[in-house]
Amino acid sequence: MKRKLIAAVGVAGMMVSIAACGGGGSKAAEDPKDRKGELTVWLMVDAQTSWPELVKQANTEFNEKYPGVKVNVQYQQWGDKTKKLDAALSGDKFPDVVELGNTETMTYILNGALGEIDEKKYDNSDTWIDGLKDTCSYEGKMYCVPYYAGARVAIYNKDMFKAATGKATLPETEAELTEALDQVEAEYGKKDKAFSPLYLPGRYWYAAMSYVAAYGGQIAEYDEGGKKWKATLSSPEAQKGIQHYVDLVKKYNNGDQTKDEQDHANVMANQKTALIYGNGWESGSVIDPAANGNPKLKDKIVTAGMPGPNGKALPSFIGGSDLATVSKSENQDLAQDWISIFTSEKSEAALAEKDILPNNTKQLEPLKAKPETAPIANAVPDAWFTPIAPGWAAVEKKETLELMLLDILKGTSVAEATKAADAEIDELINEAS
């Protein structure tokens, strides 16, 4: 994949300024006890709400080595993080360390915003999960450190399934699942016309692309002859996957089919559905009152592998976050040290204890046998990822996939909508955004 990206970049003729592996200049040679100053760290709000003690522990450990350096952690929201980061990078007040979603990293690598790191300095770097590591690499160098991983699974209300089917477990095949969903619809739909046995929002492109992957399709592929990425949503395989997804939406989502997945945990919390397809941690959001969840559903909401077409499990998108130093920072060595502590084996173990997937396969392995994490951990090896192409961020920004799905739900044929989406993706995907 890396070779393909390099070739694509070459065709696009991009001029990138990639920062060399920085060490903090002359300050790096100072005794850590003598270092003074401040290290600004941008973390996403998830760390503040779900593992604040891990942040505190990392800062304590960092300050044991650098007692004169103040760590200023600033929490960001996913909705406006990149906008704020872009503004900060264009000025003189920018973070030293920044957390990025793994679909965001390549844009910042290509525009030279991230500092180079030496992966040998980080625990378990030889077993980093490929889907995360690939998003940090460019031309054989690393520009970020995998932080944690995430995969999508079935999240269901076992009491509803038991009441409707006699079984509290989720069926293992899609054929059995749809039969069970029909029974759930009969049990709960007669009382509430807005109830959806399976709540699949129509614009949920991560889910739709999982069905594309299930049929052997993909969003785009690298054309070795043309030396560029080429969209492939109009391929027969991809069209089958999209049609399959749309059919499920139309049959089982009795709510607003034009929405995205942002509030699907809340839909389950309000007992308007028995099943959603979401990130593993969203099972906690369903019952967490701080996230508008419903604590009365505690012990009723469980996860399982999502059955997919043709008797196989549904391939999941592998999401996650990475941590990087900002190339403009004069505190490269401090930033690298803080990231090293925050992603150490001890820190990753603390995440794993919270059922968050660690950044490496070594620590992932035990989670495959743990009931609470087995569905998510076992989804990682067969997971799919978005094209690691220079213009992928622009495709996401333009919502090409969401709008394609919306067009289909409004009546455009799958063939026509995927052809139009391919044309738009081809215009964007080979140019750095």
N, C-alpha and C positions, 0 to 999 in steps of 0.2 A: 504493500500500500504506500509505503514511504516513497519508493521509487516512482510510483505513478504520480504522486503529488509533485515531486521534484520536476518530472517531465512536464506536467501541466503548467507549473510555474514558469518553466523555461519558455514554453510556447507563448504564454501571456506576456513574456518580456518584462516581468515585474522587477522593479528595483527595490530590494529590501535591505534594510540595515539591521542586521542581526547582532545584538550585543555579544561581545566575547564574554567568556566565563570570568566574571568579576570577582575580586576578592576583597573589595573595600579599600583599595589603595593602601597608603602608608598606615592608616589606622588599623588595618588588619594585623599589622605586626606588633601592635601594642599589647601589653598584658591585658587580658579581658577585665581584670579588676580595675584597670585604669580607664576603661572606655566610658565616655560620657555621651549623653544625647537621648534621642527618642526614636523608637521604632514604631511606625504606624502600620497596623495590620487591618485589612478589610476582610471580614468574614461575613458569610451570609447569615441571616437571622436564625437559620436552623440550629447553628451552634449555640446561639444565645438561649433558645427555647428548649433545646433537647439535650445538649451536653455542655452546659456552662462550666461544670466542674473540671472537664477536660481542658478547657481553655485556661482556667485558673491554674491548674496543675502545670501546664506547659509554661505559662508565664513565670510561675514560681521557680521552676527548674531553670528557665532561661536566666532569671535574675540571680540565681545562685552562681552562675558563671559570669554574668555581666551586671553586678549590683548597681552600677551607675547609669544603666540604660533603662529608661521608662518605656514600657510597652503600652501603646495606645491602641486598643482594639476598638474598631468602629464597625458596627453591624449594618449590613445592607439588605435591601429588599430585592427580590428577583425582578420585580417589575421595572425598576428604573436603574438597576446597578450599572449596566453597560453605558447608559447615557451619562451617568455621573462619572464613571471611569473615563470615558472619552473626554469629558470636560476637564477632569483633573489632569489627565495626561497632556492636555494642550496647555496647561498652566504650570505653576511652580509649586502647587500643593497637591502632591500625589502620594499614594500609599507606598510603603516599601515592600509589603507583601499583599497579594490580592488573591482571593478565591474566585475561580472561574468555573462555570459549567463546562462539561467536557465537549459540548458542541460549540463553545465560544472561543476555545483556546487558539485555534489555528489563525483566526483573524488577527489576534494580537501577536502571535509569533511572526506572521508574515509582515506586519507593519513595524516590527522591531521593538515592540513595547516591552517584551519580556526578557529578563536576563537569562543567560545560559547557566545551567546547573550541572554538576557532576553527580550522576546517579549513584556512583559508588559510595557517596557520603551518606546514603539513606538506607535505613533498615529494609531488608527484604526486597531491594530493588531488582534482584535477579528473578523474583517471582511476581512482580507487578502484573496485574491483570491486563492482558493485551489490549482489550477494548479501551482501557484508560491510558495505558502507556503510549499507544499509537497517537493519541490526541496531543501528546506533549512533545513529539519528536519531529525533527525537520533536518534533512540533510545529515543524518547520522548524529545529530546533537539533541540534547534534551533541554526544554525550556520551561518545564513545570514538573511538579511531583504529584502523582495520583494521591487523592485524599480519601475518598470512599466511593463505593459503587452502589448502584441501585438497579433493580430489575422489577418488571411488572408481573403481577400474579393475579389470580382470582381471589377476590375478597367477598365473602358471602356470609349471610345470616343463617347459621345452621338450624336455628329453631324454625325459621320459615320453611327451609327445605324439608325438615323432619315432619312438620305439620302437613305439608303438601304431598310428600313422596314416601314418608315413612322412614327415611334415612337422613341422618344429620351430616353425612359426608357428601362431598361434591363428586358427581360421576367422573370417571376417568377418561371417557371418550366424548367427543362432541355430539355423536348421535345419541348417546345416553343423556348428555346434558340437555339437549334441546327437548328431549322427551320429558325430562324433569322440569324444565322451564315451562312447558305447556301445563304441567300439573300445578306449578306455582301460580301461573296466570289464572288458572281456574279457581284456585283457592282464594287468592287475594284480589284478583282483578274484578271479581263480581261485586266486591264491597267498595272498591276504589278504582274508578276508570283511569286515574292518573298513575296508578301503580304499574311499575315496569319490572317484570321478572328478571330481566337483564337490562341494566341501564348503560347503554353504549351511546354516548353523545355523537351526533353526526359529524362534527368537525374534529374529532379526536384522531388526529393523523398518526400519532404514535401507535395507536391500536390498529388503525387501518393498514399501516405499513407492516405490522406483525403478520397480518393475513397475506399480504403480498409476499413476505419472506416464506410463509408456510407453503406457498405454491411454487417456490423457487425463483420468485421475481425479486427485483431490487429497484431502488429509486433511480440510480444511475450507475453506469459502469465506465471504466477507463478504456478508451479506444487506443490500443497500442499503435495502430497504423496512423491514425489522425493525431496522436499525441495530445489528446484532450478528453475530458469527461463528456459523456453523452447520456442524456436522460433516457430511461427505459420503462417508464410507467405505462406506455402504450403496448408493451410486449404482451403476448397472450398470457404469460404466467402472472404478470402484475395485474392485468385486467381481471383475471379470475379471482385473485385475492381481494381486489377492491370491490368486485361485485358481491363476493361472499360477505364482506364486512357490511356493505350497504344493506344486504338482505337481512342480516341480523339486526341492524339498527331499525329497519322498517317493521320487522316482525315483533321485536321485544321491547323497544323503547316507546312507551306510551306518553312520554312527556314531550318537551320541546326538542325535536330532533336536530335543530339547527345550532345547538349550543356546543361549546367545547367541554373539556373534562374538569375545568377548574373547580366546580362545586359538586362533583359526583360523590365525594365522601359525605357532604352535607345531605345530599339526596338519600343516601343510605341511612344516615343518622335520623332522618325524618321518617324512616321506614316506608319510603316510596319505592324501594327496590330490594330485591333479595340478593343481587349479585352485581358487582362492578369489577372492572379490570383496571387495577391501579398499582402504584408503587407500594411495596410491602409496608412501608411505614404509614401509609394512609389508613391501614386498619386501625392504627392508634388514633388517627384524626377522627374517625367515625364515632369514637366513644369519649373523646377529650372535650370537656365543656369549654376549655380555653380556645378551642378551634371550632366552636359552634357544634361540637359533637354531642352525642346522647349517652351519658354514663349509664343509663338503664340497659344499654345493649352490651355492657361488659360481660364477657364470657360467652357471648352469642356470636361475635364477629370473629371469624377465623380465615386463614389463608390456605390456598392450595394452588397447585400448578393449573394453568388454564388450558383446558382441552382445545385442540385446534383441528383443522380439517384433516381428512384422510387418516384418522385414528392416531395422530401424533400430538404431542404437546405443542401449544402455540409458541413460536419463537418470540422472545422478548427483546425489546430495545434495551441496551445496557446504558444506563445513565450514570451520573456521578459528578463529582467535583474534583478539580485539581487546584494546587497552590503554586503560585509563581512569584518571583521577585520582579519588581519593575526595573527595567534597564536603566532608567534615569536616576534611580536611587543611588546615593553614595554609600549606602549601608548594605551593600551586597552580601558581605560576609555575615553580618548580623541577621539579615533576612533569611539567608540560607540556614543558619544555625537554628533560628526559631522554627522554620518549616521542618527541619530535621527532628527537632524535639516533638513537634505537634503531630508528626506522622511516624513516630518511632513504633517499634513493635508493641511497647507498653501502651501507647496511645491508641493504636489500632485495636488492641485487645479490649480496651475500654469501650470503643465503638461497637465491637462485636458483642460485648455483653448487653448492649442496648439493641441488639438485633439489626445493627447497621452493618452492611457488608464491608469488610476491610479492603484495603487497596491491593492485597496480594493473595495468591492462591494458597500459600502455606497456611495462612490464618483463616482462609475461606473454607478449607476442607472440613474442619470439625462442624461447621455450621450446616453442612449438607445432611448431617444426621440428627440435628436438633429440630424437633417438631416445629418450633416457632419460625425457624429460618430455612428449613429444608426446601420449601417451594421456591424461595427467592434464590438461595445459593445454587440450587440445581439448575436454575434457569440461566445462569451466567455462561456456562460453556457453549451453549447453542445460541447465544444472544446475537443480535444484529446491531449495526451502528450506521449512522448517517454517513454519506460520502465524505471522506477527508479530503475535500477539494477546496481550492482557494475561495470560491464564491458561495460556499454552502450557507454561510451566515446571511447572505443577501436573499437566498431562497427562503430561509426561515422568516426573515424580516418582512418579506413581501407576502407571506402566508399563502404561498402557492398551493401547498397541499390542502390546507384547510378550505380554501376557496374552491378548489377542484371538487372536494367532497360535497361542499354546499351546492355546487352546480348540479351534481348528480342527484342529490336529494330533491332538488327543485325540478328535475325532469330531463336534464341533459344526459345523453347516453354515456356510458362508461368509456366507450371508444372515443367519442368526440371530446369528452372532458380530459381524458388522459393525453390525448394528442395535443390539446392546447397547453396543458401543464408541462409536457415535455418541451414544447417550444419555448415557454417562459424560462424553464430551468436551464435550457441550453444557452440562453442569452446571458445568464447570471453566473453559472457554476464555475466557469474557467477564469473569471476575473476576480482578483482580490478585492474584498469589499472594505 
